[in-house]
Amino acid sequence: MAVMEISVVPIGTDSPSISRYVAECVAIVKEKGLRYEVTSMGTNVEGDLRDLLSAAEQMHELPFKRGAQRVVTSIKIDDRRDKRLSIRGKKEAVEKRL
């Protein structure tokens, strides 16, 4: 199980707001049945690495399908093989130390 943070930013749209694109990208994650958490600067998604990469590709392509001429997508992946990762577990590990 891996955790991915993804941020998809369409450039060259008719509005400076991107919330509709974010919502449509999150819908892709929901349709795939992946656990996720929307944050103010990106979306955290957990699942099998192949599923995460597939979702990331679809999310990146979505703004192009909606007319964007340029898309900047940032992805971070935490893929730990010695134990199961989860969004919640990562947060709890830090909160224990605060």
OpenMM code with the backbone's topology and positions (N, CA, C; nanometers):
from openmm import Vec3, app, unit

residues = "MET ALA VAL MET GLU ILE SER VAL VAL PRO ILE GLY THR ASP SER PRO SER ILE SER ARG TYR VAL ALA GLU CYS VAL ALA ILE VAL LYS GLU LYS GLY LEU ARG TYR GLU VAL THR SER MET GLY THR ASN VAL GLU GLY ASP LEU ARG ASP LEU LEU SER ALA ALA GLU GLN MET HIS GLU LEU PRO PHE LYS ARG GLY ALA GLN ARG VAL VAL THR SER ILE LYS ILE ASP ASP ARG ARG ASP LYS ARG LEU SER ILE ARG GLY LYS LYS GLU ALA VAL GLU LYS ARG LEU".split()
positions = [
    Vec3(0.0853, -0.1183, 0.0000),
    Vec3(0.0000, 0.0000, 0.0000),
    Vec3(0.0886, 0.1230, 0.0000),
    Vec3(0.0534, 0.2186, -0.0816),
    Vec3(0.1300, 0.3427, -0.0926),
    Vec3(0.0369, 0.4609, -0.0669),
    Vec3(0.0978, 0.5752, -0.0408),
    Vec3(0.0239, 0.6996, -0.0248),
    Vec3(0.0804, 0.7995, -0.1247),
    Vec3(-0.0090, 0.8654, -0.1967),
    Vec3(0.0299, 0.9641, -0.2977),
    Vec3(-0.0331, 1.0981, -0.2628),
    Vec3(0.0461, 1.2032, -0.2759),
    Vec3(-0.0079, 1.3384, -0.2698),
    Vec3(-0.0041, 1.3908, -0.4123),
    Vec3(-0.1174, 1.4412, -0.4603),
    Vec3(-0.1244, 1.4899, -0.5977),
    Vec3(-0.1926, 1.6261, -0.6021),
    Vec3(-0.1389, 1.7121, -0.6865),
    Vec3(-0.1959, 1.8437, -0.7109),
    Vec3(-0.1968, 1.8663, -0.8616),
    Vec3(-0.3149, 1.8879, -0.9168),
    Vec3(-0.3316, 1.9099, -1.0609),
    Vec3(-0.3754, 2.0537, -1.0815),
    Vec3(-0.2946, 2.1292, -1.1562),
    Vec3(-0.3236, 2.2714, -1.1773),
    Vec3(-0.3337, 2.3008, -1.3268),
    Vec3(-0.4561, 2.3266, -1.3754),
    Vec3(-0.4716, 2.3656, -1.5154),
    Vec3(-0.4308, 2.5113, -1.5340),
    Vec3(-0.3660, 2.5390, -1.6440),
    Vec3(-0.3230, 2.6755, -1.6758),
    Vec3(-0.3867, 2.7154, -1.8084),
    Vec3(-0.4245, 2.8414, -1.8189),
    Vec3(-0.4837, 2.8887, -1.9430),
    Vec3(-0.6308, 2.8578, -1.9537),
    Vec3(-0.7007, 2.8650, -1.8403),
    Vec3(-0.8453, 2.8430, -1.8428),
    Vec3(-0.9158, 2.9782, -1.8408),
    Vec3(-1.0465, 2.9763, -1.8469),
    Vec3(-1.1230, 3.1008, -1.8511),
    Vec3(-1.1426, 3.1644, -1.7132),
    Vec3(-1.0901, 3.1006, -1.6069),
    Vec3(-1.1081, 3.1523, -1.4717),
    Vec3(-0.9861, 3.1176, -1.3860),
    Vec3(-0.9532, 3.2041, -1.2895),
    Vec3(-0.8433, 3.1704, -1.1987),
    Vec3(-0.8818, 3.0615, -1.0981),
    Vec3(-1.0098, 3.0342, -1.0816),
    Vec3(-1.0562, 2.9306, -0.9903),
    Vec3(-1.0351, 2.7931, -1.0528),
    Vec3(-0.9885, 2.6980, -0.9717),
    Vec3(-0.9690, 2.5624, -1.0239),
    Vec3(-1.0505, 2.4587, -0.9459),
    Vec3(-1.1388, 2.5026, -0.8581),
    Vec3(-1.2124, 2.4086, -0.7733),
    Vec3(-1.2958, 2.3087, -0.8537),
    Vec3(-1.3502, 2.3486, -0.9662),
    Vec3(-1.4295, 2.2530, -1.0453),
    Vec3(-1.3410, 2.1427, -1.1003),
    Vec3(-1.2160, 2.1772, -1.1382),
    Vec3(-1.1223, 2.0750, -1.1861),
    Vec3(-1.0829, 1.9812, -1.0723),
    Vec3(-1.0602, 2.0388, -0.9550),
    Vec3(-1.0248, 1.9574, -0.8384),
    Vec3(-1.1380, 1.8591, -0.8088),
    Vec3(-1.2595, 1.9072, -0.8084),
    Vec3(-1.3744, 1.8207, -0.7797),
    Vec3(-1.3846, 1.7072, -0.8811),
    Vec3(-1.3628, 1.7370, -1.0074),
    Vec3(-1.3689, 1.6330, -1.1100),
    Vec3(-1.2542, 1.5332, -1.0960),
    Vec3(-1.1378, 1.5810, -1.0554),
    Vec3(-1.0241, 1.4910, -1.0322),
    Vec3(-1.0513, 1.4003, -0.9127),
    Vec3(-1.1087, 1.4550, -0.8080),
    Vec3(-1.1421, 1.3739, -0.6909),
    Vec3(-1.2482, 1.2700, -0.7278),
    Vec3(-1.3381, 1.3045, -0.8172),
    Vec3(-1.4396, 1.2085, -0.8622),
    Vec3(-1.3741, 1.0860, -0.9266),
    Vec3(-1.2628, 1.1063, -0.9958),
    Vec3(-1.1889, 0.9940, -1.0545),
    Vec3(-1.1406, 0.9002, -0.9445),
    Vec3(-1.0865, 0.9576, -0.8385),
    Vec3(-1.0367, 0.8791, -0.7257),
    Vec3(-1.1527, 0.8027, -0.6605),
    Vec3(-1.2648, 0.8699, -0.6414),
    Vec3(-1.3821, 0.8062, -0.5809),
    Vec3(-1.4310, 0.6895, -0.6661),
    Vec3(-1.4366, 0.7100, -0.7989),
    Vec3(-1.4829, 0.6049, -0.8894),
    Vec3(-1.3947, 0.4815, -0.8822),
    Vec3(-1.2658, 0.5012, -0.8555),
    Vec3(-1.1722, 0.3891, -0.8448),
    Vec3(-1.1799, 0.3215, -0.7085),
    Vec3(-1.2565, 0.3801, -0.6157),
    Vec3(-1.2733, 0.3221, -0.4837),
    Vec3(-1.1525, 0.3387, -0.3925),
    Vec3(-1.0686, 0.4377, -0.4219),
    Vec3(-0.9492, 0.4618, -0.3411),
    Vec3(-0.9827, 0.5535, -0.2238),
    Vec3(-0.9149, 0.5311, -0.1118),
    Vec3(-0.9304, 0.6213, 0.0025),
    Vec3(-0.8564, 0.7498, -0.0295),
    Vec3(-0.9151, 0.8632, 0.0128),
    Vec3(-0.8525, 0.9912, -0.0180),
    Vec3(-0.8875, 1.0938, 0.0885),
    Vec3(-0.8104, 1.2008, 0.0862),
    Vec3(-0.8355, 1.3149, 0.1732),
    Vec3(-0.7982, 1.4401, 0.0950),
    Vec3(-0.8928, 1.5292, 0.0770),
    Vec3(-0.8665, 1.6558, 0.0091),
    Vec3(-0.8082, 1.7524, 0.1117),
    Vec3(-0.6979, 1.8164, 0.0756),
    Vec3(-0.6380, 1.9181, 0.1614),
    Vec3(-0.6429, 2.0519, 0.0874),
    Vec3(-0.5964, 2.1551, 0.1512),
    Vec3(-0.6025, 2.2871, 0.0884),
    Vec3(-0.5065, 2.3016, -0.0290),
    Vec3(-0.4060, 2.2141, -0.0373),
    Vec3(-0.3044, 2.2284, -0.1420),
    Vec3(-0.2875, 2.1044, -0.2300),
    Vec3(-0.3707, 2.0046, -0.2103),
    Vec3(-0.3583, 1.8821, -0.2885),
    Vec3(-0.4536, 1.7771, -0.2351),
    Vec3(-0.4414, 1.6576, -0.2892),
    Vec3(-0.5241, 1.5460, -0.2451),
    Vec3(-0.4330, 1.4289, -0.2111),
    Vec3(-0.4543, 1.3701, -0.0938),
    Vec3(-0.3808, 1.2507, -0.0532),
    Vec3(-0.4661, 1.1302, -0.0887),
    Vec3(-0.4028, 1.0299, -0.1488),
    Vec3(-0.4738, 0.9099, -0.1923),
    Vec3(-0.3927, 0.7888, -0.1478),
    Vec3(-0.4596, 0.6858, -0.0991),
    Vec3(-0.3880, 0.5641, -0.0613),
    Vec3(-0.4392, 0.4459, -0.1420),
    Vec3(-0.3473, 0.3551, -0.1722),
    Vec3(-0.3857, 0.2355, -0.2466),
    Vec3(-0.2649, 0.1670, -0.3060),
    Vec3(-0.2918, 0.0684, -0.3883),
    Vec3(-0.1874, -0.0012, -0.4606),
    Vec3(-0.1182, 0.0964, -0.5555),
    Vec3(0.0127, 0.0859, -0.5684),
    Vec3(0.0888, 0.1801, -0.6500),
    Vec3(0.0354, 0.1890, -0.7924),
    Vec3(0.0034, 0.0775, -0.8522),
    Vec3(-0.0490, 0.0792, -0.9908),
    Vec3(-0.1797, 0.1574, -1.0000),
    Vec3(-0.2660, 0.1396, -0.9004),
    Vec3(-0.3931, 0.2123, -0.8987),
    Vec3(-0.3701, 0.3626, -0.8819),
    Vec3(-0.2736, 0.3985, -0.7974),
    Vec3(-0.2427, 0.5400, -0.7772),
    Vec3(-0.1895, 0.6037, -0.9049),
    Vec3(-0.0999, 0.5334, -0.9717),
    Vec3(-0.0422, 0.5884, -1.0954),
    Vec3(-0.1469, 0.5996, -1.2064),
    Vec3(-0.2358, 0.5030, -1.2124),
    Vec3(-0.3451, 0.5089, -1.3101),
    Vec3(-0.4363, 0.6281, -1.2816),
    Vec3(-0.4706, 0.6478, -1.1545),
    Vec3(-0.5544, 0.7617, -1.1169),
    Vec3(-0.4831, 0.8926, -1.1485),
    Vec3(-0.3536, 0.9000, -1.1194),
    Vec3(-0.2770, 1.0226, -1.1455),
    Vec3(-0.2789, 1.0569, -1.2937),
    Vec3(-0.2641, 0.9575, -1.3792),
    Vec3(-0.2666, 0.9834, -1.5236),
    Vec3(-0.4031, 1.0373, -1.5662),
    Vec3(-0.5102, 0.9759, -1.5174),
    Vec3(-0.6440, 1.0227, -1.5529),
    Vec3(-0.6702, 1.1630, -1.5002),
    Vec3(-0.6237, 1.1908, -1.3793),
    Vec3(-0.6422, 1.3237, -1.3207),
    Vec3(-0.5658, 1.4289, -1.3995),
    Vec3(-0.4456, 1.3956, -1.4430),
    Vec3(-0.3644, 1.4889, -1.5211),
    Vec3(-0.4300, 1.5186, -1.6566),
    Vec3(-0.4891, 1.4190, -1.7181),
    Vec3(-0.5508, 1.4349, -1.8499),
    Vec3(-0.6833, 1.5097, -1.8463),
    Vec3(-0.7530, 1.5051, -1.7335),
    Vec3(-0.8861, 1.5640, -1.7258),
    Vec3(-0.8917, 1.7114, -1.7664),
    Vec3(-0.8046, 1.7994, -1.7155),
    Vec3(-0.8141, 1.9400, -1.7561),
    Vec3(-0.7942, 1.9607, -1.9067),
    Vec3(-0.7112, 1.8786, -1.9695),
    Vec3(-0.6956, 1.8886, -2.1150),
    Vec3(-0.8278, 1.8586, -2.1845),
    Vec3(-0.8993, 1.7596, -2.1339),
    Vec3(-1.0297, 1.7247, -2.1916),
    Vec3(-1.1318, 1.8360, -2.1717),
    Vec3(-1.1070, 1.9218, -2.0721),
    Vec3(-1.1977, 2.0335, -2.0433),
    Vec3(-1.1501, 2.1639, -2.1092),
    Vec3(-1.0463, 2.1554, -2.1934),
    Vec3(-1.0032, 2.2719, -2.2692),
    Vec3(-0.8765, 2.3410, -2.2231),
    Vec3(-0.8183, 2.2976, -2.1140),
    Vec3(-0.6931, 2.3602, -2.0685),
    Vec3(-0.5834, 2.3338, -2.1706),
    Vec3(-0.4972, 2.4308, -2.1895),
    Vec3(-0.3877, 2.4175, -2.2840),
    Vec3(-0.2588, 2.3710, -2.2167),
    Vec3(-0.2548, 2.3807, -2.0848),
    Vec3(-0.1358, 2.3419, -2.0096),
    Vec3(-0.1794, 2.2937, -1.8723),
    Vec3(-0.1135, 2.1892, -1.8226),
    Vec3(-0.1463, 2.1334, -1.6913),
    Vec3(-0.0160, 2.1035, -1.6177),
    Vec3(-0.0064, 2.1502, -1.4958),
    Vec3(0.1085, 2.1204, -1.4114),
    Vec3(0.0598, 2.0276, -1.2997),
    Vec3(0.1155, 1.9078, -1.2950),
    Vec3(0.0774, 1.8101, -1.1945),
    Vec3(0.1990, 1.7766, -1.1087),
    Vec3(0.1816, 1.7891, -0.9784),
    Vec3(0.2875, 1.7529, -0.8831),
    Vec3(0.2438, 1.6281, -0.8088),
    Vec3(0.3355, 1.5317, -0.7999),
    Vec3(0.3048, 1.4049, -0.7344),
    Vec3(0.4182, 1.3691, -0.6387),
    Vec3(0.3795, 1.3275, -0.5182),
    Vec3(0.4741, 1.2679, -0.4236),
    Vec3(0.4172, 1.1319, -0.3865),
    Vec3(0.5024, 1.0303, -0.3843),
    Vec3(0.4572, 0.8965, -0.3492),
    Vec3(0.5429, 0.8429, -0.2358),
    Vec3(0.4774, 0.7943, -0.1317),
    Vec3(0.5438, 0.7269, -0.0209),
    Vec3(0.5031, 0.5799, -0.0319),
    Vec3(0.5973, 0.4960, -0.0684),
    Vec3(0.5701, 0.3542, -0.0909),
    Vec3(0.6589, 0.2742, 0.0027),
    Vec3(0.6030, 0.2318, 0.1127),
    Vec3(0.6793, 0.1603, 0.2151),
    Vec3(0.6457, 0.0118, 0.2075),
    Vec3(0.7483, -0.0719, 0.2019),
    Vec3(0.7247, -0.2151, 0.1834),
    Vec3(0.7359, -0.2970, 0.3117),
    Vec3(0.7849, -0.2369, 0.4193),
    Vec3(0.8015, -0.3141, 0.5424),
    Vec3(0.6764, -0.3145, 0.6303),
    Vec3(0.5845, -0.2216, 0.6057),
    Vec3(0.4573, -0.2223, 0.6777),
    Vec3(0.3547, -0.1443, 0.5971),
    Vec3(0.2296, -0.1655, 0.6314),
    Vec3(0.1188, -0.1021, 0.5594),
    Vec3(0.1143, 0.0482, 0.5897),
    Vec3(0.1005, 0.1268, 0.4856),
    Vec3(0.0875, 0.2725, 0.5003),
    Vec3(-0.0577, 0.3124, 0.4836),
    Vec3(-0.0955, 0.4184, 0.5519),
    Vec3(-0.2270, 0.4782, 0.5315),
    Vec3(-0.2158, 0.6273, 0.5609),
    Vec3(-0.3067, 0.7029, 0.5062),
    Vec3(-0.3096, 0.8468, 0.5322),
    Vec3(-0.3260, 0.8701, 0.6823),
    Vec3(-0.4206, 0.8006, 0.7399),
    Vec3(-0.4484, 0.8171, 0.8836),
    Vec3(-0.3280, 0.7780, 0.9691),
    Vec3(-0.2656, 0.6653, 0.9353),
    Vec3(-0.1510, 0.6182, 1.0118),
    Vec3(-0.0340, 0.7147, 1.0077),
    Vec3(-0.0100, 0.7743, 0.8920),
    Vec3(0.0985, 0.8716, 0.8800),
    Vec3(0.0726, 0.9928, 0.9690),
    Vec3(-0.0519, 1.0388, 0.9728),
    Vec3(-0.0863, 1.1537, 1.0560),
    Vec3(-0.0760, 1.1195, 1.2040),
    Vec3(-0.1249, 1.0020, 1.2407),
    Vec3(-0.1214, 0.9612, 1.3809),
    Vec3(0.0220, 0.9468, 1.4312),
    Vec3(0.1138, 0.8990, 1.3464),
    Vec3(0.2530, 0.8818, 1.3871),
    Vec3(0.3152, 1.0164, 1.4254),
    Vec3(0.2806, 1.1210, 1.3519),
    Vec3(0.3332, 1.2529, 1.3815),
    Vec3(0.2635, 1.3116, 1.5039),
    Vec3(0.1311, 1.2970, 1.5111),
    Vec3(0.0555, 1.3533, 1.6231),
    Vec3(0.0997, 1.2950, 1.7579),
    Vec3(0.1425, 1.1684, 1.7596),
    Vec3(0.1920, 1.1064, 1.8823),
    Vec3(0.3148, 1.1783, 1.9353),
    Vec3(0.3924, 1.2369, 1.8442),
    Vec3(0.5175, 1.3011, 1.8831),
    Vec3(0.5011, 1.4500, 1.9151),
    Vec3(0.3823, 1.5031, 1.8929),
    Vec3(0.3600, 1.6455, 1.9202),
    Vec3(0.3293, 1.6707, 2.0661),
] * unit.nanometer
topology = app.Topology()
chain = topology.addChain("A")
for resn in residues:
    res = topology.addResidue(resn, chain)
    for name in ("N", "CA", "C"):
        topology.addAtom(name, app.Element.getBySymbol(name[0]), res)
